[in-house]
Amino acid sequence: MMHHVAPLLGLLGLIGLAGFAVLKHPVDKARPGGWMRHGGLLGLFGLAGFWIPGAGAAGAFGALGLWDHQDPRLALWGKLGLVGIVGLPFIALAML
């Protein structure tokens, strides 16, 4: 079953592209959650999706750069960055 849904799960990594919104609309430095916003760098794990089916979903971590944004719409995209957890089992299985 995992082999059937893996290509579709990789598309979840596209959520991470929302993290680029932080370039135009930066998060206020006084807002809490800076450690979580640095988690946006984990979006680079999504590059493993080129070689490992399903691992591209880890690219959704890139949206964590919007975590606790002052704009509620962008903050929602930051929360969707947690979807990247779906790609981690595929990366772990490939390492075995």
Steps between C-alpha positions, in 0.01 A plus 500: 500500500783741581635465147167614356468817707868597514498712181193687618647561845804656337274774366433610858849647491366782284360651820858590583507752217276719713807558716635734234230749602720586797736675259234757411314501833752429778386381839534758776811413703313569826254215436566173681585182312831596345638151566209354305549740210857376466341161437420631153851389406377143544314556174823407327423138594236521228778483242528132590173460312696502175650166598262359763128478413290667769792678665412819316226555757775605741534813288189631674727586793604804294173669598611501865678825421155661529437359847310748725489764225308817584273445197257219592488368143876462483507355851263227377749406229767482769293247693450296182877462493462224760364281219867436421496232770330276242820483293733400785408127505590474131840654568553270799406188297742599225783527753455142618 
